[in-house]
Amino acid sequence: MIETINNNFYKIPQAFEMLDADKSPVFSTIVSILNTCFGKNYKGFQKCFLILNEKSTAFWAPKMLVGQKDSRWVNSLEDEGDTIIEKDMEGKIGFSDIAKSSKRVTFVRFVDGIRFMGVYEFDKLSSKPNHRIFRRKSKTIDLKAYCFEKEKSNFKIALNESKKLTLSELKKIAEHNSSVQVEKKMHQTMVSVRNAYVAAYAKKKAAGKCQLCGQLAPFKDMDGEPFLENHHIIWLANGGTDTIDNTVALCPNCHRRMHILNQKEEVDLLLKIAKQST
Protein backbone atom coordinates (compact mmCIF):
# COMPACT_ATOMS: atom_id res chain seq x y z
CA MET A 1 0.00 0.00 0.00
CA ILE A 2 1.30 3.46 -0.88
CA GLU A 3 1.59 5.97 1.94
CA THR A 4 0.94 9.68 1.35
CA ILE A 5 3.45 12.30 2.41
CA ASN A 6 2.12 15.84 2.95
CA ASN A 7 -0.87 14.82 0.78
CA ASN A 8 1.28 15.31 -2.32
CA PHE A 9 4.04 12.76 -2.52
CA TYR A 10 3.95 9.00 -2.32
CA LYS A 11 6.30 6.70 -0.48
CA ILE A 12 6.42 3.02 -1.39
CA PRO A 13 7.24 0.64 1.49
CA GLN A 14 10.72 -0.81 1.36
CA ALA A 15 11.32 -4.52 0.93
CA PHE A 16 13.69 -6.78 2.86
CA GLU A 17 16.57 -8.15 0.79
CA MET A 18 17.75 -10.73 3.33
CA LEU A 19 16.39 -12.49 6.41
CA ASP A 20 18.41 -14.23 9.12
CA ALA A 21 16.64 -16.36 11.74
CA ASP A 22 19.14 -15.23 14.39
CA LYS A 23 18.46 -11.56 13.66
CA SER A 24 14.87 -11.73 12.50
CA PRO A 25 12.58 -8.73 12.93
CA VAL A 26 9.20 -9.35 14.52
CA PHE A 27 6.32 -9.04 12.08
CA SER A 28 2.85 -8.13 13.27
CA THR A 29 0.84 -9.70 10.45
CA ILE A 30 1.15 -12.20 7.63
CA VAL A 31 0.26 -9.45 5.17
CA SER A 32 3.28 -7.40 6.28
CA ILE A 33 5.54 -10.41 5.65
CA LEU A 34 4.16 -11.13 2.20
CA ASN A 35 4.32 -7.47 1.18
CA THR A 36 7.80 -6.64 2.49
CA CYS A 37 9.50 -9.98 1.80
CA PHE A 38 7.81 -11.63 -1.16
CA GLY A 39 6.82 -8.91 -3.56
CA LYS A 40 3.11 -8.83 -2.80
CA ASN A 41 0.80 -5.87 -2.41
CA TYR A 42 -2.00 -7.49 -0.46
CA LYS A 43 -4.47 -5.50 1.60
CA GLY A 44 -5.47 -8.63 3.47
CA PHE A 45 -4.53 -12.31 3.63
CA GLN A 46 -6.18 -14.80 5.97
CA LYS A 47 -4.21 -17.96 5.24
CA CYS A 48 -0.90 -19.11 6.70
CA PHE A 49 0.31 -20.82 3.52
CA LEU A 50 1.10 -19.63 -0.01
CA ILE A 51 2.91 -21.24 -2.96
CA LEU A 52 5.68 -18.82 -3.97
CA ASN A 53 7.01 -20.29 -7.19
CA GLU A 54 7.15 -23.33 -9.45
CA LYS A 55 10.19 -24.74 -7.63
CA SER A 56 8.10 -26.28 -4.84
CA THR A 57 8.78 -23.31 -2.55
CA ALA A 58 6.04 -22.07 -0.25
CA PHE A 59 5.52 -19.45 2.44
CA TRP A 60 4.43 -21.08 5.70
CA ALA A 61 3.44 -19.51 9.03
CA PRO A 62 2.29 -22.35 11.29
CA LYS A 63 0.95 -21.79 14.79
CA MET A 64 2.53 -23.79 17.55
CA LEU A 65 -0.71 -25.10 19.07
CA VAL A 66 0.38 -28.11 21.05
CA GLY A 67 -2.42 -29.64 23.08
CA GLN A 68 -5.36 -27.61 21.77
CA LYS A 69 -8.17 -30.08 21.17
CA ASP A 70 -10.19 -27.78 18.93
CA SER A 71 -7.39 -27.31 16.44
CA ARG A 72 -7.11 -29.42 13.33
CA TRP A 73 -3.41 -28.67 13.01
CA VAL A 74 -1.05 -29.42 15.88
CA ASN A 75 2.49 -28.22 15.18
CA SER A 76 5.59 -28.38 17.34
CA LEU A 77 9.17 -27.12 17.22
CA GLU A 78 11.81 -29.72 18.07
CA ASP A 79 15.62 -29.92 18.16
CA GLU A 80 16.07 -26.23 19.09
CA GLY A 81 14.03 -25.17 16.08
CA ASP A 82 15.74 -27.42 13.53
CA THR A 83 12.66 -29.64 13.18
CA ILE A 84 8.97 -28.87 12.78
CA ILE A 85 6.40 -31.62 13.20
CA GLU A 86 3.05 -30.98 11.56
CA LYS A 87 0.08 -33.15 12.51
CA ASP A 88 -3.33 -33.16 10.86
CA MET A 89 -5.69 -34.29 13.62
CA GLU A 90 -8.48 -34.94 11.11
CA GLY A 91 -6.26 -37.22 9.07
CA LYS A 92 -7.16 -35.71 5.71
CA ILE A 93 -4.05 -34.16 4.24
CA GLY A 94 -1.63 -37.07 3.74
CA PHE A 95 1.14 -36.08 1.32
CA SER A 96 -1.14 -34.59 -1.34
CA ASP A 97 0.26 -31.06 -1.18
CA ILE A 98 3.94 -31.84 -0.70
CA ALA A 99 4.82 -31.97 -4.40
CA LYS A 100 4.21 -28.22 -4.68
CA SER A 101 5.53 -27.23 -1.26
CA SER A 102 8.37 -29.49 -0.18
CA LYS A 103 10.53 -26.43 0.57
CA ARG A 104 9.01 -23.95 3.00
CA VAL A 105 10.15 -20.46 3.92
CA THR A 106 8.91 -20.62 7.48
CA PHE A 107 7.69 -17.97 9.91
CA VAL A 108 6.43 -19.07 13.33
CA ARG A 109 3.74 -17.20 15.24
CA PHE A 110 4.77 -16.55 18.83
CA VAL A 111 3.09 -14.48 21.54
CA ASP A 112 5.04 -11.32 20.65
CA GLY A 113 4.60 -11.64 16.89
CA ILE A 114 5.73 -13.61 13.86
CA ARG A 115 9.39 -14.48 13.41
CA PHE A 116 11.36 -15.94 10.50
CA MET A 117 12.72 -19.36 11.47
CA GLY A 118 14.48 -20.45 8.31
CA VAL A 119 14.03 -22.52 5.17
CA TYR A 120 12.74 -26.02 5.89
CA GLU A 121 12.45 -29.06 3.63
CA PHE A 122 10.11 -32.01 3.85
CA ASP A 123 11.72 -35.15 5.30
CA LYS A 124 9.97 -37.87 3.35
CA LEU A 125 11.76 -40.82 4.99
CA SER A 126 10.84 -39.76 8.54
CA SER A 127 7.29 -38.64 7.77
CA LYS A 128 4.02 -40.50 7.80
CA PRO A 129 0.69 -39.44 6.29
CA ASN A 130 -0.83 -36.73 8.46
CA HIS A 131 2.38 -36.60 10.56
CA ARG A 132 4.85 -34.65 8.45
CA ILE A 133 8.37 -33.66 9.45
CA PHE A 134 10.29 -30.68 8.10
CA ARG A 135 14.02 -30.13 8.70
CA ARG A 136 15.69 -26.73 8.70
CA LYS A 137 18.20 -26.43 5.87
CA SER A 138 19.12 -22.79 6.26
CA LYS A 139 18.67 -19.98 8.77
CA THR A 140 18.95 -17.33 6.06
CA ILE A 141 17.21 -16.51 2.80
CA ASP A 142 18.15 -14.13 0.02
CA LEU A 143 15.02 -12.21 -0.98
CA LYS A 144 16.49 -10.14 -3.83
CA ALA A 145 14.52 -12.00 -6.49
CA TYR A 146 11.31 -11.30 -4.58
CA CYS A 147 12.39 -7.67 -4.08
CA PHE A 148 12.68 -7.34 -7.84
CA GLU A 149 9.09 -8.55 -8.21
CA LYS A 150 8.10 -6.08 -5.51
CA GLU A 151 9.69 -3.22 -7.40
CA LYS A 152 7.83 -4.18 -10.57
CA SER A 153 4.59 -4.35 -8.63
CA ASN A 154 5.25 -1.00 -6.93
CA PHE A 155 6.07 0.51 -10.31
CA LYS A 156 2.67 -0.55 -11.62
CA ILE A 157 0.90 0.78 -8.52
CA ALA A 158 2.66 4.14 -8.84
CA LEU A 159 1.66 4.35 -12.51
CA ASN A 160 -1.96 3.73 -11.58
CA GLU A 161 -1.78 6.35 -8.81
CA SER A 162 -0.33 8.87 -11.25
CA LYS A 163 -3.48 8.73 -13.39
CA LYS A 164 -5.35 10.51 -10.60
CA LEU A 165 -2.98 13.50 -10.65
CA THR A 166 -2.83 16.61 -12.80
CA LEU A 167 0.25 17.16 -14.95
CA SER A 168 1.44 19.87 -12.55
CA GLU A 169 1.02 17.60 -9.50
CA LEU A 170 2.74 14.75 -11.29
CA LYS A 171 5.66 16.99 -12.26
CA LYS A 172 6.22 17.93 -8.60
CA ILE A 173 6.21 14.28 -7.54
CA ALA A 174 8.46 13.26 -10.42
CA GLU A 175 10.96 16.01 -9.57
CA HIS A 176 10.84 15.01 -5.90
CA ASN A 177 11.55 11.37 -6.77
CA SER A 178 14.06 11.88 -9.58
CA SER A 179 17.37 10.08 -9.29
CA VAL A 180 20.62 11.44 -10.63
CA GLN A 181 22.26 8.08 -9.97
CA VAL A 182 20.02 5.15 -10.79
CA GLU A 183 20.19 2.20 -8.39
CA LYS A 184 21.15 -1.06 -10.03
CA LYS A 185 20.23 -4.49 -8.72
CA MET A 186 21.20 -7.99 -9.75
CA HIS A 187 18.45 -10.35 -10.86
CA GLN A 188 20.01 -12.89 -13.27
CA THR A 189 21.29 -9.81 -15.13
CA MET A 190 21.86 -6.29 -13.86
CA VAL A 191 18.70 -4.18 -14.01
CA SER A 192 18.07 -0.51 -13.31
CA VAL A 193 15.45 0.42 -10.75
CA ARG A 194 13.52 3.25 -12.39
CA ASN A 195 11.09 5.78 -11.00
CA ALA A 196 7.45 5.27 -11.97
CA TYR A 197 6.51 8.93 -11.49
CA VAL A 198 9.19 10.14 -13.89
CA ALA A 199 7.93 7.61 -16.45
CA ALA A 200 4.30 8.60 -15.89
CA TYR A 201 5.08 12.31 -16.15
CA ALA A 202 6.81 11.88 -19.53
CA LYS A 203 3.84 9.97 -20.92
CA LYS A 204 1.27 12.42 -19.55
CA LYS A 205 3.25 15.35 -20.95
CA ALA A 206 3.36 13.66 -24.37
CA ALA A 207 -0.47 13.59 -24.41
CA GLY A 208 -0.68 10.50 -26.59
CA LYS A 209 1.81 11.63 -29.24
CA CYS A 210 5.35 10.42 -29.87
CA GLN A 211 7.75 13.18 -28.83
CA LEU A 212 10.08 12.45 -31.74
CA CYS A 213 7.91 11.93 -34.84
CA GLY A 214 4.85 13.73 -33.48
CA GLN A 215 2.45 10.98 -34.54
CA LEU A 216 -0.33 9.59 -32.38
CA ALA A 217 0.47 6.42 -30.43
CA PRO A 218 -0.05 3.42 -32.76
CA PHE A 219 -2.63 1.81 -30.44
CA LYS A 220 -4.05 1.85 -26.92
CA ASP A 221 -2.95 -0.54 -24.20
CA MET A 222 -5.24 -2.81 -22.19
CA ASP A 223 -6.08 0.08 -19.86
CA GLY A 224 -7.18 2.25 -22.77
CA GLU A 225 -4.10 4.47 -22.57
CA PRO A 226 -2.10 5.52 -25.68
CA PHE A 227 0.82 3.10 -26.01
CA LEU A 228 4.09 4.99 -25.80
CA GLU A 229 7.42 3.78 -24.42
CA ASN A 230 9.65 5.70 -22.05
CA HIS A 231 13.13 6.48 -23.28
CA HIS A 232 16.11 7.92 -21.40
CA ILE A 233 17.69 10.28 -23.89
CA ILE A 234 21.15 9.87 -22.38
CA TRP A 235 21.09 6.15 -21.71
CA LEU A 236 21.31 5.05 -18.09
CA ALA A 237 24.13 2.69 -19.07
CA ASN A 238 26.04 5.74 -20.26
CA GLY A 239 25.51 7.73 -17.06
CA GLY A 240 22.14 9.23 -17.92
CA THR A 241 19.80 10.29 -15.12
CA ASP A 242 16.31 9.04 -14.28
CA THR A 243 14.90 12.58 -14.27
CA ILE A 244 12.14 14.40 -16.12
CA ASP A 245 14.65 16.37 -18.21
CA ASN A 246 16.19 13.13 -19.53
CA THR A 247 13.01 11.14 -20.14
CA VAL A 248 10.60 11.24 -23.06
CA ALA A 249 7.74 9.11 -24.42
CA LEU A 250 8.20 7.59 -27.87
CA CYS A 251 6.27 5.34 -30.20
CA PRO A 252 7.80 1.83 -30.50
CA ASN A 253 9.27 2.65 -33.92
CA CYS A 254 11.04 5.81 -32.78
CA HIS A 255 12.15 4.14 -29.56
CA ARG A 256 13.81 1.41 -31.55
CA ARG A 257 15.29 4.03 -33.90
CA MET A 258 16.94 5.84 -30.97
CA HIS A 259 18.48 2.64 -29.67
CA ILE A 260 19.86 1.69 -33.08
CA LEU A 261 20.89 5.06 -34.56
CA ASN A 262 20.92 7.50 -31.63
CA GLN A 263 21.72 10.37 -33.98
CA LYS A 264 23.07 13.51 -32.33
CA GLU A 265 20.54 15.89 -33.87
CA GLU A 266 17.65 13.76 -32.60
CA VAL A 267 19.24 13.40 -29.16
CA ASP A 268 19.58 17.20 -28.97
CA LEU A 269 15.97 17.65 -30.10
CA LEU A 270 14.65 15.25 -27.45
CA LEU A 271 16.73 16.90 -24.73
CA LYS A 272 15.21 20.25 -25.72
CA ILE A 273 11.68 18.78 -25.64
CA ALA A 274 12.26 17.13 -22.27
CA LYS A 275 13.45 20.39 -20.74
CA GLN A 276 10.51 22.42 -22.02
CA SER A 277 8.21 23.52 -19.20
CA THR A 278 4.59 22.43 -19.18
N, C-alpha and C positions, 0 to 999 in steps of 0.2 A: 504494500500500500504506500502511496506517495504522500509525504507529509508536506504541509504548506509552511512557508517561512515568510512572515510579514505579509501574508495574503497575496504575495506576488510570485515568489520563487518556489521551486519544488526541490525537495531533497529526497533522493532515493536511498532506502536503507542499504547499508553495506552488507556484504556477504563474507562469511568466514572462508578462508582459503585452506585452513588446516585445523584439525581437532586432535587433541592428545588426551587420553583418558586420565592421565595423571594431573592434567592442568585444565580440565574441562570446565567451561562456564556452566552455570546453572540456568536452564531454560524454564520459562514459566508455562509455556504451552507447546503442544505438538506443532501448531501452525507456525510459531516463531522458529522452530527447528527447520521445518520444510522450506520456509521462505528465506532464511539466512544461510542455510547450508546446502540446499539441494535445488536451488534455482526456481522455486515455485513462487507464485503470487496469490496464495489462497487467502480468502477472507475467513474461512472456517474449515475445519477438518476434524471429523469426529472419530475416525478410526486410529488404530495404533500400528497399522501395517500398510505399506505401499511399495509396489514393485517399482524400482528405480530405472532399470535398464534391461536389455535383452541378454545380459550376461549373468542371469540368475542372482542379481543383487537386489536386496530389498531393504527398505527402512523398517525398523522394528522398535517399538517402545512398549515392552511388556511390563505389566504391573507385577510386583512381587507379592502375591496374595496367598501365602501359605496358610492353610487351615481355614479358609473361608468357605463354608459349605454352600453358599449361594452363588459361588463363582464357577463358571464352566471351566475357565482356565486357571490352573494352579502352577505358578512358575517359581523357581527358586534359583538363587545364586550359590554356586559351590566352588570349592578350590580357590578361595580368595578372589572370586570374580572371573576365573578362567573358564568356568563351565556354567551354562544355563540349562536347567531341566524344565521342559515345557510339557505339562500334562493336560490332556483334554478329558475332563471328568465325564463328559457325555459319550466319549468313545466314538466320535464321528469323523475326525479329521484324517487319521491314518497318515500316509505319506503323500497324499494327493497333491499338495501344494508345493512340495519340496523342489520339484524340477525347476520351478521358476523363482525359487527363493532360498537356495541352499547356502548362499552367502548373505549375511545380514549385518547391516550397519546399525548397531544396537545402542539405544538410549533407554536407561532404566528410570522409572518413576519412583522417586523417594519422597519422604515427607516434605523436604525443603524445595523440591523441584525435580526437574528431569536432567539427568546427567548422561553424557556420552561415555559408554563403557568399552567400546572397541568394535572391531570387525570379527564376527563369529561365523564359523562354518558348521554345517550339519555333519554330525558324526554318525554315518549310516551304520557302521558295524556295532556301535554301542546302543543304538536306538531301537525302540520297539514301536509298533503302531500306537498312536495316542500317548506315547511316552518318548518324546524326542529330546535328543541331547545336542547341544551346540557348544563347540570349543572356540575359545578366543584365539585368533591367529595374529591379531595386531592390536596394539593400543592406540594407534594413530591412523588417520586417514587424510589423504590429500584431496581437497575438495575443489581444486582449480577447474576441473572440467565442468563441475556443477556451477561454479561461479561464472564461467563463460556463458552457460545457458541462462543464468540469472541476468547477466548483462544484456543478453539479447531480449529477454522478456521485459526488463526494465526499459530498454530502448523503445520497444513497441508501446508500452504503457505511456511513456513520455510523449511519443508521437500522437497518441490518442488524446492525451491531455492538452496538447498544443492546439488541437482543433477548436477548443473552447475559447481561445485567446484571440485578441485583435493582433494585427501585425505589429503595432507599437508595443503591446505587452510582451509579445513573443520576442521582439528584438531585445528588450531589456533583460529577459531571462536568458536569451542566447548569449548576450554580452557578459552576463554575470557568470555563466557556466563555461565560457570559452576557455580553451586550453592552448597555451603557446607550445607546450611540450606534451605531445600525446602519449598516454600510458600504453605500453605494449605488454601483452601477456602471451604466454606460451600455451597453445592448445593444439597439439600435433604440429602445427606450424605457428609462427609468430603472427599475432593479429593485433590490430590497433583498436583500442577502446574509444569509440567516438561519441560525441555528444549529440543526443537526440534533438535538443532544442535548436542547436545550430543547423542541423539538417532540416528540421521542420521550418525554421525561419526562411532558409534559402528557397524552399519549395513554395511557401506562402507568398514570398516576395515575387517569385516568378509568375504567379497567377495563372498557372496552367500552360505557359509558353516556355519553350526552350530558350535559355538565355544566350545561346550562341547563334542558332539559325533563326530564331524568332517565330518558329512554327508552333502550332498547338501541339500538345502532347498527343502521341499517336493513338492512345486509347486510355480508358479509365481502369483503375485497379478494382479489386473485389469490393473495396469500400466506396466505390464511386468517385474516387479522387483521380485527377489527371496524373498519368504515369510519367513521372520524371525521375531521373537518377541524380543523386548528389555527387558532386565532383570537387575535389580539392585542387584548386588551380595549381598551386605549388604542391606537388605530391608529398604526402606525409613521409614517404620513404626518403624523400630528398630534403627533409627538414621543414616541410610546410606545416602550418598551424591549423588546428581545428577551431577556426574562428569565422565569424560571419563575413569578414573581408577577404577570406580565402576559400569561400565555399559558394558554389552556384548550383543551379538545377538544370540539367541537360536532358534532351531526349536521348534514347539509347544509341541512336546513330551518331550523334555529336559526341556523346560520352566516349564511345569507342574510338571516334576520330581523334579525340584529345589524347587518348592513351597510346595510340599508334603514331600519330604525327607530332602532336604537341608543338605546333608551330608558334614561333615567338609572337607574331602579330595577333594571333588568337588568344594566347596566354595574356598578353597585355590588355586586349579588349575585355576579357573576362575579369581581370583584376580591377579594371576601371568600373565595370558593371557592379561587381561585388561591393565596391567601396562607395557606390552612389547611395545617398541617403534616401529613406522612404518617405 
